[in-house]
Amino acid sequence: MSKHFPFIVSGGPGSGKSTLLDAISQQGFMTYPEVPRLLIEEQSQLDDGILPWRQLGPFAELCFVKMLQQRQLAQTHAVMSFVDRAIGDICAYLSLGELAIPETIQVQARQDYQPIVLFCKPTVQTYVQDEVRPYPFEQALVIHDELLRQYQTLGFHVVDIPFMAIDERVEFVLQLCQNYVDSLS
C-alpha cells in the first residue's frame, strides 16, 4: 500500500462529509470535492443533462471517469489526501438503482485508495434537502447503509467518524490517518 493513496470519506448524503473535508483542507491537507455533486450541478444546467434520477447508468459512467482522474491527481501529493466519495460509492448507487455494476468499476473501486474508509452518518441535525439531494432523510439512511455494505464487500475497513464538534472530528480523522500512514514506513 502506498502512503500517497488517498483516503476516502463516504457515508450517506448530508452527513457532514464536505464540512469535514473543508476543515481538513484548512489544516494543509489535500482534499477533493464530491464528484457526483459537481456533475449534478453541471449537468442540470444543460437541456439534455445526464442526471442520476433520470439516467443512473450514464451518470455513473461520468462519475467513474472523473473519479479516476481525481484519484490519479490525489496520488501526486506528498501530504495526505482525502476524497469526498470514491468509486465504491458508484457501486452502491448502481446497486440501489438495481443496475448491474460493471466489472471495470468494481476492480477500480478496490485499487489505489487507502484500505480505510472514513464513514459519516447523516443525522437529523446535519441533513438538508436541496436540488442535488431531493430525497427525504429516511432515504439518506438507506443510501448510507448501502454505501457501508458496498465498501465492506469491496474489502475496505470502515471506520465510523463519531458525530462531534468539527474540530474534534478533524482531530479524530487526522490522528487515525497519520497513525496508519506512519505504520507504512
N, C-alpha and C positions, 0 to 999 in steps of 0.2 A: 504494500500500500504506500502511496506517495503522500508526503505531508503537504503537497501542493494541490491535492484533490479538494474540491470544495465540500463544505458541509451543507446538507440540505436542511432547510427549515420548512416544515409542512404542517398539515393539520387542516381542520375544517375552515371554511370561509368565515371571516370576521372574528378570528381568534387572536388577533394582535401580532401576526407574523410581520407585517410591514412596519409596524411601530417598533417592534423589537429590532428588526434589521436596520432601521434608521438610527436607532440608538447605538447599535454595534458599529455602524459606519462612523459615527461621531467619535468613536474610540480609536479610529485609524485603521480599521479592518476593511477589506474589500467586500462589498455586498452588491447583489444583483437583484433587480426588481422582478416582480411576478410577471412572467411572460404571458399567461392567459389574460390577465387584466389589461396589459398593454395592447394585446391583439384585439380584445373585445372593444376597447376604446377606439383603436384604429379602424377596425372592420365596421363598426357601427356608423362611421362617417361615410361609408361607401354605399351607393344604391344597391349593389349586389354583394354586400359584405358577407363574409362567412362567419356565422355566429354559432356558438355551441348548442343553443336551444333549437336551432333550425337544421344545422349541418354538423353534427358532432364529429363524424369521421374526418371530413376535410379540415375542420378546425383543429382536431388532434394532430393532423399532419403538419399544419402551420406551426403549432406549438412545438412539435418534435424538432423541426428544423431550427427554430430559434433557440430551443433549449440545448441542442447540440453545440451551437455557436457560443452560447453563454457559458457552457461547461468548459469548452476549449479555452475561452478567454480567461475564465476564472483560474485556470491552472498556470497562467503565466506570471502570477504574482508571488512575491517572496513572503508576504504576510498571509495569515489565514483568510480564506474567502468563504462566503456564505451565499447560497441561492435561495430565493423565495419561490419555493416549489421546484420540482425537477421532473425528469422523465417518468419516474414512478407514479407521479400524480396523473399523468396521461392514462396509465394502465387503470387506475381507479375510476376515472371518469368514463372511460370506454366500458368498463365493467358495469358501472351504474346505468349506462345507456344501453346495456345488453348488446354491445357490439364486440366483435372479435378483436383481441389485442394482437396486432401484427408481431411476429417473431422478432423482427428488427427492433421494434420498440422495447420488447421485453429484454432482449440482450443488452441494448444500450442503457436501459434503466439500471442494470446491475453494475455497470462499468464506470470507472473513473470518478467516483464520488467516495467520500469517506464512508465507512460502514455504519456510522452512527447517523440516525435521522432524528433531528430535534423536532418534537411534536408539540404544537399549541392546540388546545381545545377551545372551541368557541364557548363563550358564556353569554348569558343574557346581558351582562354589563358591556361586553365587547362587540356583540353582533349588531351590525347596522345593515338594513336592506338598502340597496341603491340600484341604479340601472345595470350595473355589472353583476350585482348579486341580488337577483329579483325574487328569490325564494325565501320562505319563512325560516325562522330559527330551527325548527324541528328538522327541516331538510338539511341544514348545515351540519347537524349532528349525524344524520345518515351519511353524508359525504365524509365527515370526519372518520366514522367507523370503517368505511370502505377504504379510505386512504391508509389507515392503520393496518387493515388486513392485507392490502396490496404490498405495502413496504415490508411487512413481516414475511409474506410469501416470496418476495424478491430476495430475502435473506439479510435484510438490514436489521440492526439492533435499534429499536425505537426507544428514545428517552423522552419521557413526558416533561415538559417545562412547566413547573408549578405556576399557577396564577398568583402573581405578587406584583409589587411596585416595579415599574420598568427598570430602574437602576439595579434592583435585586435580580430581575430576570437576566439582564445583561451580564452581571457578575456570575451568575449560575452558569450561563452558556459559555462565557469565555473561559472560566476556570475548567469546566468539563472538557472543552475542546482543546485547550492548551495542554492539559494533562494527557490527552490522547496523542496529540502531535509529539509531545516530549517522549512518549513511550515508543515512538517510531525511530527515534535517534539512536 
